[in-house]
Amino acid sequence: MNETDFWTAATIFGMAGVTVLTRCFFFLSNKPWTLPELAKRGLDYAPIAALAAVIVPEIVMTQGQLISTWQDARLFGTAAGVAWFFWRRGVLGTIVSGMAVYLSLHLGLGW
């Protein structure tokens, strides 16, 4: 075993140890552990914030640059999906309507 293999194995075992220790930390206490109310309220918004952080850049950017034209199928697909959601409040309809508009503009007009 050469020195690189030793450090690779040591790093893997060290990271595994830290992961096990931090995940088991809450089970080591004898009394029940609860989140503060502020943290509970913050976790209510975490899925929305994560979704926005992933989706919004995909809609408004191309290859790291903001889109410079309104003739982008993603904008119209997003508008159709948002309109459907506020009209019917259905997730499946939002996806279908947004993708129908997006695909028709992207494949039909080449946007």
C-alpha positions as CSV (number, residue, x, y, z in Angstrom):
1,M,0.0,0.0,0.0
2,N,1.5,3.3,-1.1
3,E,1.2,6.6,0.7
4,T,-1.7,7.8,-1.6
5,D,-3.8,4.8,-0.9
6,F,-3.2,5.2,2.9
7,W,-4.4,8.9,2.8
8,T,-7.4,8.0,0.6
9,A,-8.4,5.2,3.0
10,A,-7.8,7.5,6.0
11,T,-9.9,10.2,4.5
12,I,-12.8,7.8,3.7
13,F,-12.8,6.3,7.2
14,G,-12.5,9.8,8.8
15,M,-15.4,11.1,6.8
16,A,-17.5,8.0,7.7
17,G,-16.6,8.5,11.4
18,V,-17.6,12.2,11.4
19,T,-20.9,11.3,9.5
20,V,-21.8,8.5,12.0
21,L,-20.9,10.7,15.0
22,T,-23.0,13.7,13.8
23,R,-26.0,11.6,12.9
24,C,-25.9,9.6,16.1
25,F,-25.4,12.7,18.3
26,F,-29.1,13.2,18.9
27,F,-29.6,9.6,20.0
28,L,-26.9,9.9,22.7
29,S,-29.0,12.3,24.9
30,N,-31.4,10.8,27.5
31,K,-33.9,13.6,27.3
32,P,-36.1,14.3,24.2
33,W,-34.7,16.9,21.8
34,T,-37.0,19.4,20.1
35,L,-36.4,22.1,17.5
36,P,-37.0,25.7,18.6
37,E,-40.1,27.3,17.2
38,L,-38.2,29.6,14.9
39,A,-36.4,26.6,13.3
40,K,-39.7,24.8,12.8
41,R,-41.2,27.8,11.1
42,G,-38.1,28.2,8.9
43,L,-38.3,24.5,7.8
44,D,-41.8,25.2,6.5
45,Y,-40.2,27.4,3.7
46,A,-37.2,25.2,3.0
47,P,-38.8,23.1,0.2
48,I,-40.0,26.2,-1.6
49,A,-36.7,27.9,-1.3
50,A,-34.8,24.9,-2.6
51,L,-37.2,24.5,-5.5
52,A,-36.8,28.2,-6.4
53,A,-33.0,28.0,-6.1
54,V,-33.0,25.1,-8.7
55,I,-35.8,26.2,-11.1
56,V,-35.4,29.9,-11.4
57,P,-31.9,29.9,-12.9
58,E,-33.0,27.3,-15.4
59,I,-35.8,29.5,-16.6
60,V,-34.0,32.9,-16.8
61,M,-30.4,31.8,-17.8
62,T,-28.7,30.1,-20.7
63,Q,-25.1,28.9,-20.2
64,G,-24.6,31.2,-17.2
65,Q,-25.9,34.3,-18.9
66,L,-29.3,36.0,-18.5
67,I,-31.5,35.4,-21.5
68,S,-31.6,38.5,-23.8
69,T,-34.8,37.9,-25.8
70,W,-38.4,37.4,-25.0
71,Q,-38.6,34.7,-27.7
72,D,-37.7,31.9,-25.3
73,A,-40.0,28.9,-24.9
74,R,-39.2,28.6,-21.2
75,L,-40.7,31.9,-20.4
76,F,-44.0,31.1,-22.1
77,G,-44.1,27.6,-20.6
78,T,-43.5,29.0,-17.2
79,A,-46.2,31.6,-17.7
80,A,-48.7,28.9,-18.8
81,G,-47.8,26.7,-15.8
82,V,-48.2,29.5,-13.3
83,A,-51.5,30.6,-14.9
84,W,-52.8,27.0,-14.7
85,F,-51.7,26.6,-11.1
86,F,-53.4,29.8,-10.0
87,W,-56.6,28.9,-12.0
88,R,-57.0,25.2,-11.0
89,R,-54.4,24.6,-8.1
90,G,-53.4,21.3,-9.6
91,V,-49.8,20.2,-9.9
92,L,-50.2,17.7,-12.7
93,G,-52.1,20.3,-14.8
94,T,-49.4,22.8,-14.1
95,I,-46.7,20.5,-15.4
96,V,-48.8,19.4,-18.4
97,S,-49.8,22.9,-19.5
98,G,-46.3,24.3,-19.0
99,M,-44.7,21.5,-21.0
100,A,-47.3,21.6,-23.7
101,V,-46.6,25.3,-24.3
102,Y,-42.8,24.8,-24.0
103,L,-42.6,21.9,-26.4
104,S,-44.9,23.4,-29.0
105,L,-42.8,26.6,-29.1
106,H,-39.5,24.8,-28.8
107,L,-40.1,22.2,-31.4
108,G,-42.6,24.1,-33.6
109,L,-40.9,27.5,-33.8
110,G,-37.4,26.5,-32.7
111,W,-37.3,28.9,-29.8
